[in-house]
């Protein structure tokens, strides 16, 4: 079993409310810290897409119009 698999087993045990030894708890906390670090590195490299900004602007413009369109359809 790889270290990653062992960490997943420990996580599973914890989520099932099974007791962990002090050593297992320490290993699990180290794994969580590594996951957080890795995720932080990925997020730091992520650059917002210009297309995403364009879509967000379109949604912001369309959102105020939606209630009036819905109200018109209900009154017909």
N, C-alpha and C positions, 0 to 999 in steps of 0.2 A: 504494500500500500504506500502510495506517495505521501509526502508531507501535506500536499494540498488535500488529498483524500482524508487523511487523518484529521486535518483541521475541520473539514466538512462534517466528519463523524462527531467531533467534539461539539460543533455548533448544533448539530441535530440533537445530541444528548441534552444540551442546555435548553433548547427550545421545547423539549419534552419534559422539562423539569427534573431531569436526572441529575444526581449529584456528580460533581467533577472534583477531582483531587486538586490540591493547590497547584501542582505541576501542570495538570490539564488546563486549569483556569488561566495560568500564566501563558501557556502556549496559545490558547484561544485569543487572549488579549493581544498577543503579538501578531497573530494572524489578522485580527480586526484592524490593528494599526497599519499593517502592510497594505491591506485593502484600501483603507482610507487614503494612504499616501499615494498609491497607484491611481486611485480615482481622482485625487487632487491634481496629479500630474497630467492626466488626460484632459481634465476640465481646463487647466491652465493653457493647454495647447489649442483648445477649441476656439476657433474664430467664428464670430457670428457671420452668417451668410448674408450677402446683400439681398438675395432673394427672400430670405426670412424677414428682413427689415421691410421689404416692399410688401410682403403679404400681411405683416402686422399693421402697416399703415392702411392697407385696403380694408382690413377687418375693423379698424378703428373708425373708418369713414362709414362703413356699412352698418355697424352696430346701432347707432342712433336711429337709423331709418327702419329697422326691423319692427319695432312696436307699432309704428303707424301703418305699415303694410299689413301686419297681422290684424290690427283693429279694423282696417278697411275690409278685409276678407270676412271677418266675423259679422260686419254690419250688412253685408250683401245678402 
